[in-house]
Structure formats: structure tokens, C-alpha cells
Amino acid sequence: MDYSISRLAESKLILLYFIEKIGFPLSNSEICQFSLEKNYMDYFSVQQYLSELVEAHLLEKNKNKNHTRYTLTKDGKGMINYFVSHISEKIKNEIDIYVQQNKKRIHTESEVIAKYYAQSNNDYDYIVKCSLNDSDGTNIMEINVPVATQQQAQIICNNWKDNAGRLYGTILNILIGDEK
């Protein structure tokens, strides 16, 4: 087999193996961060391979509002189980270690999102967008807060990331009238 075809196949298998090992839907940026950090492939190759894996029905691309997540299909699971031996043991070990060290962080980052944007022609200079998502990317709660300064926006983002679960519970209890 031609080396370039073999490398192409291995790259796609690496993506499938990584997504399977993580065990929950991943965003494009999370997949790219992994691939680039490990120097397995460049950004453009990742984009091409993800597209081809979706076209081949090995990955499913789920869009929910502004979030796109990739999950392994039944055929994708079968493919990785059948061809896992085509990934070198060294790379499988690197992926396993990466997943072990980063799974919790990736999961949290995909569920708790806080960003701010500069606002023009308004009384407030920034809008802070805080959201909490389910593990499949479904938006559970979203709050948009106008603030006057960038410093306030950064503080709100940090506080949301550190306390989203507790804040969600508190807000929900207030909304349903169960303040205890």
C-alpha cells in the first residue's frame, strides 16, 4: 500500500479512536486542539478528514444552535474495532494518556461556556454570554448580561466558569419559587 494512503487511513483512524475513547460528543475545536497538540495532523487535514468521515457515515455531525458536535456512529464503532490494529501502539498509548489527562477538562469546557463581546451603540460596552449545556451539547440555560467594563465582563466569565452548576441551581430554585 502506498505510504500516503496508509497515512491517510491512519489519520482517520486516529480521529475515530480519539472520539471513541473520549466517550461523549466533541466539538471541532476540541478535536483540532488534540490533533494539533499531538502533532498528528494539521488543521486543514483535520477538517478534510472530519468531513470525509461524516460523508462515510462513520461520524455524525450534530448541530444545536451555535454548537456542532461529532459523535461516532455504529458503523464508526465497527470500523475502529475492526481496524484498531492499524494504529501504532505508541499512538494508541499517547491518545489513551491524553484522554485520561484531559477528559474531565474537555467535558467541563463543553458544558460551561462564558464569553463576552464588545457592544456598540448601546448604554453598555460589553455583553457577557454565559451558558450551560448538557453533555450532548443541548443548551440548558443561557444568560446575557450587559456590563460597562471589560474587567466586569472578565469577572463574570470567570465566576460563571467556576460556579455554573451552583448558579444554575440557585437561579432555578428562585424561578420556581423554592428559595431555601
C-alpha positions in Angstrom: 0.0 0.0 0.0 1.2 3.5 -0.8 2.6 5.3 2.2 0.4 8.4 1.7 -2.8 6.2 1.5 -1.6 4.4 4.6 -1.0 7.7 6.5 -4.4 9.0 5.4 -6.1 5.9 6.7 -4.2 6.0 10.0 -5.1 9.7 10.4 -8.8 9.0 10.0 -8.5 6.0 12.4 -6.7 8.3 15.0 -9.7 10.7 14.9 -12.2 7.8 15.3 -10.2 6.2 18.1 -9.9 9.6 19.9 -13.6 10.3 19.7 -14.4 6.8 20.8 -12.1 7.0 23.8 -13.5 10.4 25.0 -16.9 8.8 25.0 -19.0 12.0 24.5 -19.7 14.4 21.6 -16.8 16.6 20.7 -16.6 20.0 19.0 -14.4 20.7 16.0 -12.1 22.9 18.1 -11.7 20.1 20.7 -10.7 17.6 18.0 -8.4 20.1 16.4 -6.8 21.0 19.7 -6.0 17.4 20.3 -4.7 16.7 16.8 -2.5 19.8 16.7 -1.2 19.4 20.2 -0.1 15.9 19.5 1.2 16.9 16.0 -0.8 14.1 14.3 -2.1 16.3 11.5 -2.6 19.9 10.6 -5.8 21.9 10.9 -6.8 21.6 7.2 -6.3 17.8 7.2 -8.5 17.5 10.3 -11.2 19.5 8.6 -11.0 17.3 5.5 -10.9 14.1 7.4 -13.9 15.0 9.6 -15.9 15.9 6.5 -15.0 12.6 4.8 -15.8 10.6 8.0 -19.2 12.3 8.2 -19.8 11.6 4.4 -18.9 8.0 5.0 -21.4 7.8 7.9 -18.6 6.9 10.4 -19.1 10.1 12.3 -22.4 12.0 12.9 -22.3 15.8 12.9 -25.0 17.2 15.2 -25.8 20.9 15.1 -27.6 22.6 18.0 -27.8 26.4 17.7 -24.2 27.6 17.5 -22.7 24.3 18.6 -21.6 21.5 16.4 -20.6 18.2 17.9 -19.2 15.0 16.4 -20.1 11.5 17.6 -19.1 8.1 16.5 -21.9 6.2 14.5 -22.5 2.5 14.8 -20.5 2.0 11.6 -17.7 4.2 13.0 -17.5 2.0 16.1 -17.4 -1.1 13.9 -14.7 0.5 11.8 -12.5 1.4 14.7 -12.9 -2.1 16.3 -12.0 -3.8 13.1 -9.1 -1.6 12.1 -7.7 -0.5 15.5 -4.6 -2.7 14.9 -3.7 -0.3 12.1 -2.9 2.4 14.7 0.5 2.0 16.2 0.7 1.1 19.9 2.7 4.2 20.5 -0.1 6.4 19.2 -2.9 4.5 20.9 -1.0 4.9 24.2 -0.5 8.6 23.6 -4.2 9.0 22.9 -5.2 7.0 26.0 -2.9 9.1 28.2 -4.2 12.3 26.6 -7.8 11.2 27.2 -7.0 10.3 30.8 -5.4 13.6 31.5 -7.9 15.8 29.6 -11.3 14.1 29.6 -12.7 16.0 32.6 -11.4 19.4 31.3 -12.9 18.8 27.9 -16.2 17.7 29.3 -16.4 20.7 31.6 -15.4 23.1 28.8 -18.1 21.7 26.5 -20.8 22.2 29.2 -19.9 25.5 30.7 -19.3 28.4 28.3 -18.7 32.1 29.1 -17.8 34.7 26.5 -18.1 38.5 26.2 -18.4 40.7 23.2 -17.9 44.4 22.7 -21.2 46.2 22.1 -21.6 49.3 20.0 -24.4 51.9 20.0 -25.7 50.9 23.5 -25.7 52.1 27.0 -23.3 49.2 27.9 -20.0 48.5 26.3 -20.0 44.7 26.7 -22.4 41.8 26.6 -21.5 38.7 28.6 -23.0 35.4 27.3 -23.0 32.6 29.9 -24.4 29.2 29.0 -24.7 25.7 30.5 -25.0 22.8 28.1 -26.0 19.2 28.5 -23.4 16.5 27.7 -24.8 16.2 24.1 -24.5 20.0 23.6 -28.1 20.9 24.2 -28.4 24.3 25.8 -29.9 24.1 29.3 -29.5 27.7 30.3 -28.2 30.9 28.7 -27.9 34.3 30.3 -26.8 37.5 28.5 -25.6 40.2 30.9 -24.8 43.8 29.8 -21.9 45.4 31.6 -20.0 48.6 31.4 -16.3 47.5 31.5 -14.2 44.7 30.1 -13.0 44.0 33.7 -16.6 43.3 34.8 -17.1 41.0 31.8 -14.0 39.0 32.6 -15.0 38.7 36.3 -18.5 37.4 35.3 -16.9 34.9 32.8 -14.6 33.6 35.4 -17.3 33.3 38.1 -19.6 31.6 35.7 -17.0 29.0 34.8 -16.2 28.4 38.4 -19.7 28.3 39.7 -22.1 27.4 36.8 -23.6 24.3 38.5 -24.4 26.1 41.8 -25.6 29.3 40.0 -27.9 27.2 37.8 -29.4 25.5 40.8 -29.9 28.8 42.6 -31.5 30.5 39.7 -33.8 27.6 39.0 -34.8 27.5 42.7 -35.6 31.2 42.6 -37.6 30.9 39.3 -39.7 28.0 40.6 -40.2 29.7 44.0 -38.3 27.2 46.1 -35.8 29.5 47.8 -34.4 27.6 50.8 
